[in-house]
Amino acid sequence: MIKDYIVLALRNLRKRGIRSWLTMLGVFLGIAAVVSLISLGQGLREAITGQFSNLAPDLLTFTSAETGFGPPGSTAVHRLTDHDLDLVKSIQGVKRAIPRIIRVVKVEFNNVANFDYIGSLPENQEDVDFIYHTFNVEASEGRLLDAKEYGKVILGDDFKRENQFEKKIKIGDRINIQGKDFEVIGFMKRASTFTINSVVLMSEKDLKDILNIKDEIDLIAIQVQDKDIVEQVAKDIGRKFRKDRNEEEGEEDFSIQTPVQSLESINTILNVINIVVVGIAIISLFIGGIGIANTMFTSVLERRKEIGVMKAIGAKNKDILSIFVTESALLGLVGGIIGAIIGLLLALGVSSIANAAFNDEILKVSISWPLLFASISFSLVIGILSGIIPAYQASRLNPVEALRKWA
């Protein structure tokens, strides 16, 4: 019996042709929006959280308040100094405090100039090893830079691409940074963190020389003695710096960041985006549901004679109700399936365009089968709910009145 309902419903929908497709348009849009945007959102979440995945849980980052976009600490008004470094080292629970300088510099090779990130490496070998270990830095070609090794640099994986400088950089080549030549001694393995893939690393002394930096620090990487006391150490640092700078709580011109805090902030933003996306999709599905209900009401009016004939030859109210509910359910189901396919294709298309534009796989589409199933199921439910009232109306028609009016 159910098979007969489905066959009859499909035949009736096929007869209405364009009207059926237009009715499903609202469902298409809603489901496509849900699937494409949430799939891209999950891919974006993975890409962003990947930037924090390498950070150790016992690591704090101390910077001055920023005034614009750029490497951490590079746009601060109140630069950190050696005095601030000594203050951090004096805090109980701090195991290691490493000053870092991170800037954007002019890099030239093969008569082509680019502006790239550059980061300093400490003068102490233990600190250098800590930086390498913390950020999972390994050499894919050549070797890594040692402490107090001057006139040499190591490059991120992006520099191995020929389109960077219209010629491939090789081990032993010399590149010009801010007007001074440096020998390339190694390339870092490709990482999930795009900043590492596009960075130049050199000794702190060399970086200070080419940028004429004296007593300036962009950020201080702080390792605490125990990951369980990270929050307490962060509070102690904040309290000591407020006292040193005579600042009130909430008016600080510095920032103390933990990987957990960074990740929570990003997740909060992405969750808000997902809520907005779902809200837009629900509105689209609501409009689609109205379209299905309108189509079914019209169908009842157009097919009153048919309903009268079916009732006259023995069809019961529940049979008429089942036929019309099946039709509206199919409108929702087919709309949901096609919308899910369109959504996936849109997500894959946007991902491909973004990755081609950045020449890297920065945005992957995360296909969630539960999401697809839930979206299609939701569209099916919308179809059923939208068709219940018109179906009930059809099932209550008086066969004699229907046949007499439309005879």
Protein Blocks (a to p, Z undefined) as FASTA:
>chain_A
ZZmmmmmmmmmmmmnmmmmmmmmmmmmmmmmmmmmmmmmmmmmmmmmmmmmmmpcfkbcc
dddddfbdcdehklcfbdcdfklmmmmmmpghiabdcddddddddddeehiacddddddd
dfbfklmmmmmmmnopacfehcaddehiehiacddfklmpmklnopacdehiacdeehia
cddfbdcdddfblklmmcccddfklmmmmnopabdcfbdcdddfbfklmmmmmmmmmmmm
mmmnopaehiacbdcddfklmmmmmmmmmmmmmmmmmmmmmmmmmmmmmmmmmmmmmmmm
mmmmmmmmmmmnopafklmmmmmmmmmmmmmmmmmmmmmmmmmmmmmmmmmmmmmmnopa
fbccdddfklmmmmmmmmmmmmmmmmmmmmmmmmmpcfklmmmmmZZ
